[in-house]
Amino acid sequence: MVLQLNAVQMQHLQKLSNNEQIISALALDQRGSLQQLMVQASGHQPSHEQIASFKKLVAQELTPFASAILLDPEYGLPAAQARAASAGLLLAYEQTGYDTTTSARWPRLIENQSVGRMQQVGVDAVKVLLYYDVDAAEQVNDCKQAFVERIGAEAQAYNLPFFLELIAYDEHITSDQEAAYARIKPHKVIAMTAEFSKPQYQVTVLKVEVPVNQKYVAGYTDSTTQPVYERAEALRYYKEQSEATNLPFIYLSAGVSNKLFIEELQFAKEAGAAFNGVLCGRATWQPGAQTFAAKGSVAGQKWLQTEGRANIQRINTALAATATPWTQKVTQL
């Protein structure tokens, strides 16, 4: 089944894409994780103005090399105004993090936002992040599915593309059990990708993790790590994820290094995964945030103009050789 969009939705999606209709977008909607990075680098809590200033610097320096930028309404609106004219705009609709009072990782929307309000500031798409465990209780997942359906309907009402960012997890495996989770990650990610490709969610583009932890693939491990996947097995998982959806899908960088993220894109191409771009954040700008926090805006800007620009240009080069146009999956009504 091919995704059908109306003319307005198509125009927005084209605005978010490069000339080859590949999404080469920069993610900068981080809030809690960005604060933590800055605290670690500087030893003190950054102010609202410092966070907003960093985002504005990133937009100024890097959006000339990106097809779009993803920001948040809390800190990112000055950056949205500072982005290159050629770059489209996505805004995050969810609050940072998730409800930590239970193990269900409930999503929460920003209380003073709506898709209509986002449209008024000139967005080209709305983005929502969902933490999802395919093996969680049926009641939990039923509520999360209804949550996504409501967002999809709201975006549809305003003729805006809906980007759904999916992060898999397991309620019974903690973050320090990395190898244990790596073993079950393919099942989690592939099943989740298939679920939210169903038409009732009205998703336009899926923003997804790669289906394995690449650091545990044979040939990618360090000297102290036992591989979890053989190379051929990992390639199969990438292909299975691609075949689990008819929608355009793009990869998130999940905090890995620029080098490893590019290797993941190349691995996806080798697997035959028909992905349509990236929404890449920390793999592009993370050291710049640390430099900005520790040494100030001048040093941060210099880092963005040199290392940050080199990072995004390396990703763009990799995309040109690996990604496929989303136009192969979309038709206009």
N, C-alpha and C positions, 0 to 999 in steps of 0.2 A: 504494500500500500504506500503510495506517494503522499507526502504531506502537501495539503492544499492551503495556500495563503491568499488573502485578498491583496489588492494592489497597494494599499497603505502598509500592510504588514511586510510585503516584499520590499518596499522602499526602505523601511526601517532596517530590515535585515541586510540589505545591500549597503546601507550607511555604516553598518558594523563590520563590514568585510573589506578586504583589499580588492584590487582590480581583477584578481583571479577568483573572486567569490570564495575566498578562504578567510576564516576569522583569525586574525592575528592580534588578539586583544590583550590588554594589560590589566591585571587584577590588582586593585588597590582599595578594596572595601574592608580590609582587615582593620579591626579596632582593638579588641582585647589582646590579640597576639602581637600587634604592632606596639602597643603600650609595653608589653613584657620585653620585647626586643630593646626598646629604648631604655627601660629601667636597667636591664642587664648591662647595657653599654655605658650608661651615665651614672648609675647608682641612685637616681631619683626619679620620681613620677613625672612624666611630661605633662605640660599644660595642654588644654584644649587647643590653644593657639599654636603650640609647637607641632602637634599632630597635624593640624590643618595646614600649617606652613610646609611641612614635609610633603604632604600629598600634593600641594600646589606646585612645589618644585619638581616633583616627579612628572606631573602632567605637563609642565612647561618643557622639560628636557626630553621626555621619552615619547610623548604621544605623536610627535612628527614621524615616528618610526613604527607606530601601532595603528591598527585599523580602528580600534575603539579602546575605551577605558571603562572599567567597572569601579564605581565609587559608592560611598554610603552617604545618606542625607545628613548624618550627624556632623561629620568632619569634612566631607568631600565636595560640598557645593562650590567653594572658592576654586578648587582644583578643576571642577567641571567647566567653570568659566575660563580657566587658563589653558584648557586643552587646545591642541591644534584644530583648525577648522575642518581638517580632513578626517578627524577621529570621531566616531560615533560615541554615544553615551549609554551605559547601563547603570542602573541604581539598584542597590541591595534593598530588599523589602524587610528582611528579617533582622531582629536584634542580634548583636554579637553573641556568640556562644550558644548555650541552650540551657533549659531548666535543669539545674543540678540537684533539685530536691528529690528526684527519683532516678532510676536507672534507664528510663525510657527516652531520655534526651529529647524532650518535647520542644518543638520549634515555637518561636514567639515572634510576632511581627512588631515592627517599630510602631509604637502606639499612636503617634501623630502623623502617620503616613497612610496613603492610599495610592492605588494605581493612578487615579485621577489627579492627585496632587503631584505625582511624579511626572505625569504627562505635561503638566503646566510648566515644569522647569526644563522641558525639552528632551526627555529621555527617548531613546530608540528601543529600549527593552527594559523589562523588569526582571530581576534575578532573585530567586529564593534558594536558600541552602536548607537541605533536609538531611539529618542523620537518620539512617534507616538500617535496621537489622531484619533481614528477611525471615529470620527464625524467631523473632520476638513473638509475644502473645498476639493472637489474632485481633483482640480488642485494641491493642496498642497500634498495630499497623492499619487497622480499619480507620482509626481516627486520623492517622497521618495521611492516609490516602484521601480522606474527605478534605483535609486541610489543603492538599495540593489541588484537588478539584476546584475548590473555592478560588484559589489564586488564578488558576487557568481560566475560569469563567470571568473573573474580574479583568484580567489582561485582554481577553477576547472582546469584552465589551468596549474597551478603549482602543482596539485595533493595534495593540502593542505585542510584539513577540515576547514570549515567556521562556526564560532560560532557567532550567531547574538544575541546581548543583546538588549532586548526590554524594554523600560520604557514608560508606559502609562501616559497621562496627559489630561487635558481639557483646551482648550484655554480660557475659560470663568470663570474658578475657580482658585483663587489664592492659594498660598501655606498655608496661614493662615486659609483657609476654609477646615480644615481637615475632619470634619464630613460630610460636603456636598460632598466632593470628595469620601469619603468612600462609600457613597450610590451608586455611579455610577461606582466605580472601577471594580467590577466584569464584567460588560458589556464591559468596555474598554479593560481589560486584556484578557478576553476570546476571543473576536472578533479579537484582534490583534494577539493572538497566532494562531488562525485559518488561518488568512490571510497569515502569513509568513511561514506557513507550506506547501504552494503551491509549486509545483516542479520548477516553473520558477525562484525561488530565489536561488536554489541550496544550501540551508542552510543544514549544517550537524547536528548541535546541537543548540537548542534554549536555551538562558539564560534568564529566565523569573522571574518576580515578582510572589509572591503568589497572588491569585486573590482577596483577601480581605485585609483590614487593620486589622490585628489580634487584635490590641488594642481595636477594637470596636466590637469584637465578645463576646456574652454573656458568662461569665465565665472567660474572659481575661481582662475585663475592670477594671480600678481603681475606687475608691469610688466617684470620681467626674465626671465620664464619663457615658453617657447614651449609651447603646449598639445600634448599627446600624443593626447588624445581629443576629438572633438566631443561636444557635449552629448547628442545622440541616441544616439551610439555608447555612451557611458558608461551611459546609462539602460538600454540593451539588455543590457549586461553584468550590471547588478544583477538584471535580470529573469531572465537565463539562470542565474545562480547560484541564485536562489530556486527555479527549476524543476528544478535539478540534484539536489534533495534532497526526500525525503518527510518528513524528520525536523524537529522543532522546531529552529530555529537562532536564535542571538543574535549580535549584533555586539560585537567588542572595539574599544576606542578607539585602540589601537596608538600611544599617546603623542601623538596630535594634541591641539590645544587644545579646550577645552569648546565654543567657538563652531563650529569646523570639524566636530566630531563631531556636533553637533546638525544642522548643514547636511547631513551625510551621511545621517542618519536621515530628514530631510525629502526628500532626493533618492531614497532607497530607496523611500519611500512613493509618490513621483511615478512611479517605475519600475514599481510594482506588486509589489515584493518583499514576500513574506509572512513577514517576520521576526517573532520572538516576544519581543523584548526586548534587553537589553544586559547585559554584564558589564564595567562601565566602571571603569577605575582612574585612570590619571594625568590624564585629562581632568577628573577631579573634584578630586583632592587634591595633585597634583604641586607647585604653589607652596607649599602648606602644609608639605610635607616640607622644602622649602628654608628656609622661615621658621623651622620648628622647629629645624633644624640650626644656623642662623646666629644666631638670637635667643633660643632656649630654648623650653621647653614652654608657658609662659604665652602668649607671642606666637603659637606654633603653634596652641594651642587657640583663641585669639581668631580667628585666620584661618579655622579650620575652622568656628567658630560663625557666621561671616559669609560670607566668600567661598566656602568649601567647601559650606556649606548652600545658598547661592544656586546654585552649580554643579549640585548634585544635583537641586535642585528644577526647574531649567531642563531638565535631561534628562528628569525625570519628566513634565513638561508636554509635551515633544516626544514621548515615548513614547505618551502618551494619544492623541495625534493621528496617530500613524504605525504603531505596532506592532499585531499581531493576536494573539489568545489562542492559546496552544499547544493548547488543547482541540480546535481544529479539525483537529489532526493526530494525536491520541492517543485511544485507547479503552481501557477497563479490561477485563481478562480476566474 
